[in-house]
Amino acid sequence: MMSLMTTTEAPANKLQGLRISMSRLSLLVDLASLLAKEVDFDALLATACERLAKALRADRATIWLVDAETGDLVTRVAVLPEVSGLRQPKGQGIAGFVASEGQSVRIDDAQSDPRFDPSADKVTGYRTRSMLAVPIREDQRAPVRGVVQLLNRQNGPFDAEDEKYLIALATQLARALSLTTLRAADEGGPGVVFRGTFNHIVGTSPVMKSVYERVQLAAQTDATVLLRGETGTGKGMFARAIHVNSKRQARPFVTVDCTTLPAQLVESELFGHERGAFTGADRRVPGKVELAEGGTLFLDELGDLPIDIQGKFLRFLQDRAFERVGGRETRQADVRIVCATHCDLEKLVSEGKFRKDLYYRVRVVEIDVPTLNARGGDEIEALARHFATRYADRYGRPAPKFEPSALRAVRSHLFQGNVRELEHWIEGAIALAPDGVVRSTAFPMKHDLPGSTDDVRGAGDRVDGADRSDAVAIPLGLPLDEATRLYVDATVNACDGNKTEAARRLKVGRNTLARALKDG
């Protein structure tokens, strides 16, 4: 009987071990799949915590990150239903010890360990028994970025195999963080810098925080979203952020660029066509609406959608119903709609180029994406450093460094191409810097379009003795009316075309603002 039990238990134990190994491997794969997405960092780390607790059969998992600016340990996310997050000084508690010393800790009775800090338990009402905590870093010599901590293993204390696996996973997590915007400070010290709410989207200015809040709220619903802002401000990235942070994240994100399609093909692109619908249609082709089933359809530059297609798109918005070109069958699609435009839709409506009913239908949730210069010089510099690191990694350059003149040039330039123009500046500078030093001489300042900063001042010059990322380029010698018009127009652009907000900032009425724009 004893030998029979041993024989039958062995395969069961092997099967259980295989399941655990597969679960742990799956966790690493899931984390890797999120790295390329504009996912909310809390969502990214929440996924890691939930899967980690399950993979190691722990009651709870917490990821502490070391804030490089303050040195504190911060729970950007914790599987703690009682609180949204915690902050504590580095060196305090078990997690603080691990972060300071770079050593793993595995204890069976946390309450009896002198390093244990019960303050978190007091806040949450939770009782910690067993604990396993390891440092997050790329290798044994690398700076510590944070701490992965597991609490209360089921069916006994944590063992050596759990510790070995968690160390390996923490190493992968550190490498994962290095590929996100939640990565080390530029000088390579310990901790990470919180550069923004969403992965791959850099920005902590007040105007960006307002955008983040709207994106996060919109992502929780299926409401139609209209993103407004100048070309190059990153509207497409925010559209993807809405998708990957929504309940539709596992389904397709399909883009239709309304500027690149011939008018006669827009309907077919959107709704598909049947065989024989037009010359050359030798087979049935599904449209982008069908390809986005269950996911998100992103219409970029909605203002360029041909007027004769707008009615059919309006019908789809209202009923989610459509017909393929050349077909008679009415079809349905479960699709979330996100649109973007740099156009003045109100003007297009008044000119009869955009349907008023469609205008109101797409503005369910409206999000204004600010211009780069409206975000301020500090944020422009942060973005420049972010792009420099990205392209240095891509092109095999040393860790990038900026000459002071290069930083002055970046901070003072009026980026008419917004974030996209800045990114191309930095990419070109890195390509021309085998030593990794970003120099102002590598910037394309002498070939800027009319109206850029260099029409008024030289590259890297400063206005009134200070870096002015919100400066307005107005040539000397203009008539007062024309200078006024340029200034008012720049203010309207800084407000993303919102004339009411521009009038408020200028402390004038809308009629006065309209006259200034007209009379210039």
Secondary structure as UniProt FT lines:
FT   HELIX           2..34
FT   TURN            35..36
FT   HELIX           41..55
FT   TURN            56..57
FT   STRAND          58..67
FT   TURN            68..70
FT   STRAND          73..78
FT   TURN            81..82
FT   STRAND          87..88
FT   TURN            90..91
FT   HELIX           93..101
FT   STRAND          105..107
FT   HELIX           110..112
FT   TURN            114..115
FT   HELIX           119..124
FT   STRAND          131..136
FT   TURN            140..141
FT   STRAND          146..153
FT   TURN            154..155
FT   HELIX           160..178
FT   TURN            186..187
FT   TURN            199..200
FT   HELIX           206..219
FT   STRAND          225..228
FT   TURN            231..232
FT   HELIX           235..244
FT   TURN            247..250
FT   STRAND          253..257
FT   TURN            258..259
FT   HELIX           263..271
FT   STRAND          272..273
FT   TURN            275..276
FT   TURN            279..280
FT   STRAND          285..286
FT   HELIX           288..291
FT   TURN            292..294
FT   STRAND          296..300
FT   HELIX           302..304
FT   HELIX           307..319
FT   STRAND          321..322
FT   STRAND          331..332
FT   STRAND          336..341
FT   HELIX           345..350
FT   TURN            351..352
FT   HELIX           356..362
FT   STRAND          365..368
FT   HELIX           373..375
FT   HELIX           377..395
FT   STRAND          401..402
FT   HELIX           404..412
FT   TURN            416..417
FT   HELIX           418..431
FT   TURN            434..435
FT   STRAND          437..438
FT   HELIX           440..442
FT   HELIX           445..447
FT   TURN            450..451
FT   HELIX           453..455
FT   TURN            459..460
FT   TURN            464..465
FT   TURN            469..470
FT   TURN            476..477
FT   HELIX           480..494
FT   TURN            495..497
FT   HELIX           499..506
FT   HELIX           510..519
//
